[in-house]
Amino acid sequence: MDDAFGQIIIIIILTAVNAFFAAAEMAIVSINKNTLQNLVDEGNEKAVRLQKILKEPTSFLSTIQVGITLGGFFMSSSTATNVSLGIGEWLIGMGVPFGRTIEIFLITLVLTFLSIVFGEMVPKRIALQNAEKVALFSVNGISRIQKVFKPFVKLISISTTTVLKVTGFHQDSIEERVSEEEIKSMIKVGQEQGLFNIEGEDMLISIFDFDDKSAYEIMTPRTEVYDIDYDEFDRTDIQEILKTGYSRIPVYKDSNDNIIGTLYIKDIFVNYSKYDFEKIVIDEIIKEPYFIPESKKIDMLLTELQTSKNHIAIVIDEYGGFSGIVTIEDIIEEIVGDIDDEYDYTLIPIKKIGHNHYIVDGSLDLDEINDTLDIKLESENYETISGLFIELLGFIPDEDEKEIYETRQGNVLMKSIDIGDKRIQRLEIILKETDYDDKNKKETENKKDED
């Protein structure tokens, strides 16, 4: 009876040892590095010791592994061979061969289960939820055990490092590396747990995508840019400009591809305070344009605009032609979302007006329409739905004509609604169901294949 009680005590002690090492390992590798640094800055001695341990991950992990391995070894070997439940004798009495061997196997199986539950999973779960407390609690014990096991740990560390070098890995590969996707995942989890709202999540995610976007992706295309002719600038133009609500306007000469400057509305008012509108000379108020290529990354562009004290950039395509404009507001909106002022108006780019029946903005990208409506419109030469419509039609409709043009690709029927500036400004899209004859034909073909 005393032997059995003693063996139970040994099992409990060895399980506790295993639990200590398992919890220490999970807590130390899970502790937040910023929190740890704050504790170090406050002069916490345990935090200083813990930070020192983390600087030598191979030595630390080797110590943990030695402790867990030895604890498990002594529990499974010593206890299993000394604990007897009488099952072996009973099996032998029943004429079952290898009765004692079967008993040892069953005892080992039970001990393994207890070791996994109470020596591994439970302590690790507790450590994961209380990483800081468990790590600081266990650091002194781990430090002392490191000193006791130092020769053996040193041998294991050298062997591990050698194997890593031979296989092409390095010591710093063990250190924690946080990828962009992992941070995005943590942000999403934070939003789900209520740390910040959905707008905060969108803003943080936008910051990571910020340096990947080019000026071409966010610019206002030339077809939607309000610009003025240098040679025709007069009082009438000024009155029209003031009605638009725009604060900065590109100025061209001869053709839209030849942008020669940018007109700031505030300069018109400054000059008006000195003269009347008729005496304003455009050469005195236009500013030198700030040209950028379509490929310019918007994070670099924002810095350049701030440094040069410009608020608008003229985007030029690979052939030197005018492609569009990008303002500081456009760039900031990529992070914080749309910023509407009193002059902005809301246009629904894709409006559903019936079953499989939509009104769409002609400037929408084909990819956006395909994703939204789950269709497959394609064009080799154009990126917008307006461009595809003109490509299929074969000519550019005259905006003075009141005729409604229509064309089709696959099961998508497109009709013109508004035409202007040599493009289709709004279209009507109708998604046709698959014809009954086509369905019947497919069913017949399927039956033939089955036969």
C-alpha positions in Angstrom: 0.0 0.0 0.0 2.9 2.3 0.9 4.6 1.5 -2.4 1.5 2.3 -4.3 1.1 5.6 -2.4 4.7 6.5 -3.1 4.3 5.8 -6.8 1.3 8.0 -6.9 3.2 10.8 -5.3 6.0 10.3 -7.9 3.5 10.5 -10.7 2.0 13.8 -9.3 5.5 15.3 -8.9 6.7 14.3 -12.4 3.5 15.6 -13.9 3.9 18.9 -12.1 7.5 19.1 -13.4 6.3 18.5 -16.9 3.5 21.1 -16.4 6.0 23.7 -15.2 8.2 23.3 -18.2 5.3 23.3 -20.7 3.7 26.4 -19.1 7.1 28.2 -19.0 7.8 27.5 -22.6 4.4 28.6 -23.8 4.4 31.8 -21.6 7.9 32.9 -22.5 7.5 32.5 -26.3 4.0 34.2 -26.1 4.8 37.2 -24.0 4.3 40.5 -25.7 7.8 42.0 -26.5 6.5 45.6 -26.0 5.0 44.7 -22.6 8.3 43.0 -21.6 10.3 46.1 -22.7 8.1 48.3 -20.6 8.7 46.1 -17.6 12.5 46.2 -18.2 12.3 50.0 -18.5 10.5 50.1 -15.1 13.4 48.1 -13.6 11.7 44.8 -13.1 14.5 42.3 -12.4 12.6 39.3 -13.5 11.8 41.0 -16.8 15.5 41.8 -17.3 16.3 38.1 -16.7 13.5 37.0 -19.0 14.7 39.3 -21.8 18.2 37.8 -21.4 16.8 34.3 -21.8 14.9 35.3 -25.0 18.2 36.6 -26.5 19.4 33.0 -26.5 16.4 31.0 -27.8 18.3 27.8 -28.6 19.7 27.5 -25.0 16.2 28.3 -23.5 14.4 25.8 -25.8 17.0 23.1 -25.1 16.6 23.5 -21.3 12.8 23.2 -21.7 13.1 20.2 -23.9 15.6 18.4 -21.6 13.2 19.0 -18.6 10.1 17.8 -20.4 12.0 14.7 -21.9 13.5 13.7 -18.5 10.2 14.1 -16.7 8.3 12.1 -19.3 11.0 9.4 -19.4 11.0 8.8 -15.6 7.3 8.8 -15.4 6.7 6.3 -18.2 9.6 3.9 -17.4 10.0 3.9 -13.6 6.4 4.2 -12.7 5.0 1.8 -15.3 7.4 -1.0 -14.2 6.8 -0.5 -10.5 3.1 0.2 -10.3 1.0 -3.0 -10.2 -2.8 -3.0 -10.3 -3.1 -6.8 -10.2 -4.3 -6.8 -13.8 -1.3 -8.9 -14.9 -1.8 -11.6 -12.4 -5.5 -11.7 -13.2 -4.8 -12.1 -16.9 -2.2 -14.8 -16.3 -4.7 -16.6 -14.0 -7.2 -16.4 -16.9 -4.6 -18.1 -19.1 -3.8 -14.9 -21.1 -0.2 -14.9 -22.2 2.0 -11.8 -21.6 -0.3 -10.7 -18.8 2.3 -8.5 -17.1 3.3 -6.9 -20.4 -0.3 -6.0 -21.2 -0.6 -4.5 -17.7 2.5 -2.3 -18.3 1.1 -1.2 -21.7 -2.2 -0.2 -20.2 -0.6 1.7 -17.3 1.7 3.5 -19.7 -1.3 4.4 -21.9 -3.1 5.9 -18.9 0.0 7.8 -17.7 0.5 9.2 -21.2 -3.0 10.4 -21.2 -2.7 12.1 -17.8 0.7 13.6 -18.8 -0.8 15.1 -22.0 -3.8 16.5 -20.3 -2.4 17.7 -17.0 1.3 18.0 -17.9 0.9 19.6 -21.4 -2.5 20.9 -22.5 -3.9 22.4 -19.3 -0.8 24.3 -18.3 -0.2 25.5 -21.8 -3.8 26.9 -22.0 -3.3 28.6 -18.7 0.1 30.0 -19.8 -1.3 31.3 -23.1 -4.1 33.2 -21.3 -1.7 34.6 -18.6 1.6 34.8 -20.5 3.1 37.8 -18.6 2.3 36.4 -15.1 3.4 32.8 -15.9 6.6 33.9 -17.6 7.7 36.2 -14.7 6.8 33.4 -12.2 8.8 30.7 -14.0 11.9 32.8 -15.1 13.9 32.3 -11.9 13.3 28.5 -12.0 14.3 28.3 -15.7 17.4 30.3 -15.0 18.5 28.0 -12.2 17.7 24.9 -14.3 19.7 26.3 -17.1 22.8 26.5 -14.9 22.3 22.9 -13.6 21.8 21.5 -17.2 24.4 23.9 -18.7 26.9 21.2 -20.0 24.1 19.0 -21.5 22.2 22.1 -22.8 25.5 23.4 -24.3 26.0 20.1 -26.2 22.4 20.2 -27.5 22.7 23.8 -28.5 25.9 23.3 -30.4 24.4 20.2 -32.1 21.2 22.1 -33.0 23.1 25.1 -34.4 25.4 22.9 -36.5 22.4 21.1 -38.0 20.7 24.4 -38.8 23.8 25.7 -40.5 24.3 22.5 -42.5 20.7 22.5 -43.7 20.8 26.2 -44.7 18.9 27.7 -41.8 20.3 30.4 -39.5 20.0 31.2 -35.8 17.8 34.3 -36.5 15.3 32.0 -38.3 14.2 31.0 -34.8 13.3 34.5 -33.8 9.7 35.6 -34.2 8.9 37.3 -37.5 5.6 39.0 -38.0 4.3 39.3 -41.6 1.9 41.8 -43.0 -0.8 39.2 -43.3 -0.4 38.2 -39.6 -0.8 41.9 -38.6 -3.9 42.2 -40.8 -5.3 39.1 -39.2 -4.6 40.5 -35.7 -6.4 43.7 -36.7 -9.4 41.7 -37.8 -9.5 39.8 -34.6 -9.2 43.0 -32.6 -12.2 44.4 -34.5 -14.2 41.2 -33.8 -13.3 41.5 -30.1 -14.5 45.1 -29.9 -11.1 46.8 -29.5 -12.0 49.2 -32.4 -14.9 49.6 -34.8 -15.1 48.5 -38.4 -14.0 52.0 -39.7 -10.9 51.7 -37.6 -10.2 48.2 -39.1 -10.6 49.5 -42.6 -8.3 52.4 -41.9 -5.6 50.3 -40.5 -5.8 47.8 -43.3 -5.7 50.7 -45.8 -2.3 51.8 -44.3 -0.8 48.5 -45.3 -2.1 48.7 -48.8 -1.0 52.4 -49.1 2.5 51.9 -50.5 1.3 49.3 -53.0 -1.0 51.7 -54.9 0.1 53.8 -57.9 -1.2 57.2 -59.0 -2.9 55.5 -61.9 -5.1 53.5 -59.6 -6.5 56.5 -57.7 -6.4 59.3 -60.2 -9.4 61.1 -61.7 -9.2 60.2 -65.4 -8.8 63.0 -68.0 -12.3 62.4 -69.2 -13.7 63.4 -65.8 -11.3 66.3 -65.3 -12.6 69.9 -65.6 -9.9 71.9 -67.4 -9.7 75.2 -69.2 -8.2 76.5 -72.4 -5.3 79.0 -71.9 -6.1 80.9 -75.1 -9.9 81.3 -74.3 -9.6 82.3 -70.7 -11.9 85.4 -70.0 -14.4 86.7 -67.6 -17.0 84.1 -68.7 -14.6 81.4 -67.8 -14.0 82.8 -64.3 -17.7 82.9 -63.6 -18.1 79.3 -64.9 -15.1 78.2 -62.8 -16.6 79.6 -59.6 -19.8 77.7 -60.2 -18.0 74.3 -60.5 -16.8 74.3 -56.9 -13.4 73.1 -57.9 -10.4 74.6 -56.0 -7.7 73.7 -58.5 -8.0 73.4 -62.3 -5.5 72.2 -64.9 -4.9 74.7 -67.8 -4.0 73.5 -71.3 -2.9 75.1 -74.5 -3.8 73.9 -78.0 -4.9 70.4 -76.7 -5.8 68.6 -73.5 -2.5 66.7 -73.7 -0.5 69.9 -73.3 -1.1 70.9 -69.7 0.9 74.1 -69.1 -0.2 75.0 -65.5 -2.7 74.8 -62.7 -5.1 77.4 -61.7 -5.9 77.9 -58.0 -9.3 79.5 -57.3 -8.0 81.4 -54.3 -5.5 83.2 -56.6 -8.5 84.5 -58.6 -10.0 86.0 -55.4 -6.7 87.4 -54.3 -6.3 89.2 -57.7 -10.0 90.2 -57.7 -9.4 92.1 -54.5 -6.8 94.2 -56.5 -8.6 94.3 -59.8 -11.9 93.3 -61.3 -12.4 90.0 -63.1 -11.8 91.6 -66.6 -8.3 92.8 -65.6 -7.1 89.4 -64.3 -4.2 88.0 -66.4 -4.0 84.3 -66.4 -0.2 84.3 -66.7 0.0 86.0 -63.3 -2.1 83.4 -61.5 -1.4 80.0 -63.0 1.2 77.9 -61.2 3.7 75.5 -62.8 2.2 72.0 -63.1 3.6 69.1 -61.0 4.0 66.2 -63.4 4.2 62.5 -62.3 4.1 59.2 -64.2 1.2 56.8 -63.8 3.5 54.3 -62.0 4.3 56.7 -59.1 3.5 55.1 -55.7 1.1 57.2 -53.7 3.1 57.1 -50.5 6.1 58.7 -52.3 3.7 61.1 -54.0 2.3 62.3 -50.7 5.7 63.1 -49.4 6.7 64.9 -52.6 3.5 67.0 -52.6 4.0 68.0 -49.0 7.7 68.9 -49.7 7.0 70.9 -52.8 3.9 72.5 -51.3 1.7 71.3 -54.2 -1.9 70.0 -53.7 -2.4 68.6 -57.2 -0.3 66.4 -59.5 -0.8 66.0 -63.3 -0.5 62.3 -64.2 1.2 61.7 -67.6 1.0 58.4 -69.5 4.0 56.6 -71.1 3.6 58.6 -74.3 3.6 61.9 -72.5 -0.1 62.5 -72.8 -2.4 63.8 -70.1 -3.8 60.9 -68.2 -5.5 62.4 -65.2 -5.0 64.2 -61.9 -4.3 63.2 -58.3 -4.9 65.6 -55.3 -3.8 65.3 -51.7 -7.4 64.6 -50.9 -7.4 61.6 -53.2 -4.4 60.2 -51.4 -5.8 60.8 -47.9 -9.1 59.2 -48.9 -7.2 55.9 -49.6 -6.7 55.7 -45.8 -9.7 57.4 -44.2 -12.3 56.7 -46.9 -14.3 59.2 -49.0 -14.2 62.8 -47.8 -17.4 64.6 -49.1 -17.7 68.3 -49.0 -20.6 70.6 -49.9 -19.7 70.5 -53.6 -19.5 66.7 -53.9 -22.5 64.8 -55.1 -23.3 61.1 -54.7 -23.4 59.0 -57.8 -24.4 55.3 -57.4 -21.9 53.6 -59.8 -24.1 50.5 -60.1 -27.8 50.9 -59.4 -30.2 47.9 -59.6 -33.6 48.9 -61.1 -35.1 45.5 -61.6 -34.4 41.8 -61.8 -31.0 41.4 -63.7 -31.5 45.1 -64.7 -28.9 47.8 -63.8 -27.8 51.3 -64.5 -24.0 51.7 -64.4 -21.5 54.5 -64.6 -19.5 54.4 -67.9 -16.2 55.0 -66.2 -16.4 51.8 -64.0 -13.7 49.2 -64.5 -14.7 46.0 -66.1 -13.2 44.0 -63.2 -15.4 45.9 -60.7 -18.6 45.3 -62.8 -17.7 41.6 -63.2 -17.1 41.1 -59.5 -20.3 43.0 -58.5 -22.7 41.4 -61.1 -20.9 38.1 -61.3 -20.4 38.3 -65.1 -17.5 38.0 -67.4 -17.2 41.0 -69.7 -13.8 41.2 -71.5 -11.9 43.6 -73.7 -8.4 43.5 -75.1 -8.1 47.2 -75.6 -10.2 48.9 -72.9 -10.5 48.8 -69.1 -13.9 50.5 -68.6 -17.4 49.5 -69.5 -17.6 52.6 -71.7 -14.6 51.5 -73.7 -15.9 48.0 -74.1 -19.3 49.4 -75.4 -17.5 51.6 -78.0 -15.3 48.7 -79.0 -18.3 46.4 -79.6 -20.2 49.2 -81.3 -17.3 49.9 -83.6 -17.6 53.7 -83.5 -18.0 56.6 -81.0 -21.6 57.8 -80.9 -22.3 61.5 -81.4 -23.5 63.1 -78.2 -26.0 65.3 -80.2 -27.8 62.2 -81.4 -30.8 61.0 -79.3 -30.6 57.5 -80.6 -30.2 54.7 -78.1 -27.4 52.3 -79.1 -27.2 48.8 -77.9 -24.7 46.0 -78.1 -24.1 42.6 -76.5 -21.4 40.3 -75.2 -22.4 36.8 -74.1 -25.6 37.1 -72.1 -25.0 40.8 -71.2 -27.1 43.3 -73.1 -25.8 46.9 -72.9 -27.7 50.1 -73.9 -26.5 53.7 -74.0 -28.3 56.2 -71.8 -26.0 59.3 -71.6 -23.3 60.2 -74.2 -20.8 63.0 -73.8 -17.2 63.9 -74.1 -16.7 61.2 -76.7 -17.6 58.4 -74.2 -20.6 56.6 -72.8 -21.3 58.2 -69.5 -24.1 55.9 -68.3 -25.3 52.5 -69.6 -28.2 50.2 -69.0 -27.2 46.6 -68.4 -29.6 43.7 -68.8 -28.5 40.2 -67.9 -30.3 37.7 -70.2 -31.1 34.2 -68.9 -29.7 31.3 -70.8 -32.0 30.5 -73.7 -34.3 27.5 -73.3 -33.0 26.0 -76.6 -29.4 26.2 -75.3 -30.5 24.5 -72.0 -32.3 21.8 -73.9 -29.3 21.3 -76.2 -27.0 20.9 -73.2 -29.4 18.4 -71.5 -29.5 16.4 -74.7 -25.7 16.3 -75.0 -25.4 15.3 -71.3 -27.8 12.4 -71.9 -25.8 11.2 -74.9 -22.6 11.3 -72.8 -24.3 9.2 -70.1 -25.5 6.7 -72.7 
